[in-house]
Amino acid sequence: GNSVTQMEGPVTLSEEAFLTINCTYTATGYPSLFWYVQYPGEGLQLLLKATKADDKGSNKGFEATYRKETTSFHLEKGSVQVSDSAVYFCALTPTGANNLFFGTGTRLTVIP
Amino acid sequence: EADIYQTPRYLVIGTGKKITLECSQTMGHDKMYWYQQDPGMELHLIHYSYGVNSTEKGDLSSESTVSRIRTEHFPLTLESARPSHTSQYLCASSGTGRGTEAFFGQGTRLTVV
């Protein structure tokens, strides 16, 4: 079946620290992979995506690389800001489908 | 900017009342979804639709029902609200094609007292 396993949180970092949130997946074929972000009191919004192996998605200083050999899509940012405090969701859509399968979410808090 | 709207944003209602959560999108998307988000943040798909007059139940069993009479509109109804229905409800829509992202509304936070 299709599933996403995401690093448990919460994660608390100081401003300018390096961030990694691990995400691994199980899927047949070649799924599309996504990171969504949910700011307090809001819905989810797309942060970045990748649709094939070795693609790197990037946005707002965040990056994630589609690694088929390790079935991973880890989210990284070199220097976090207080404004990055949010919940981050890893997700996939299987080949030929549009249903999103989400990880459990990781809450990030960045302190000044 | 995502053009998908949910109303109301917040709702407090008594047990046994009938409620409808509204969701509309102006992007012409065929696919629409309802998710329930528990306090632990996890998202559970409760309903989806692939087009007009098409509705399916999601992975999480829900006592709610949905309808899709128009492409842009995907309301969710609870015939008799209970405290166990207290949750955040998120509506989303997406186009077709590989790698197409989903757009989410801001959510409705429902409290049943």
Contacts between the chains, C-beta under 8 A, distances in Angstrom:
chain1	res1	chain2	res2	distance
A	32	B	98	6.1
A	32	B	99	4.2
A	34	B	101	6.7
A	36	B	104	7.9
A	38	B	41	7.9
A	41	B	106	7.8
A	42	B	106	5.7
A	42	B	107	7.3
A	43	B	2	8.0
A	43	B	6	7.8
A	43	B	90	5.5
A	43	B	92	7.8
A	43	B	104	3.6
A	43	B	105	5.2
A	43	B	106	4.7
A	43	B	107	5.0
A	44	B	90	7.0
A	44	B	92	7.6
A	44	B	102	7.9
A	44	B	104	4.4
A	45	B	2	7.0
A	45	B	104	6.7
A	46	B	101	4.5
A	46	B	102	7.7
A	46	B	103	7.9
A	49	B	99	6.1
A	49	B	101	6.3
A	51	B	98	5.8
A	51	B	99	3.8
A	87	B	41	5.4
A	89	B	43	7.1
A	93	B	99	7.6
A	93	B	100	7.9
A	95	B	98	7.9
A	98	B	31	5.4
A	98	B	94	5.5
A	98	B	96	6.7
A	98	B	100	6.5
A	98	B	102	8.0
A	99	B	33	7.9
A	99	B	45	7.1
A	99	B	48	6.9
A	100	B	33	7.6
A	100	B	45	7.8
A	100	B	92	7.8
A	100	B	94	8.0
A	100	B	102	5.7
A	102	B	42	7.6
A	102	B	43	4.7
A	104	B	40	7.5
A	104	B	41	6.9
A	104	B	42	4.9
A	105	B	41	3.9
A	105	B	42	6.4
A	105	B	43	7.4
A	107	B	41	6.8
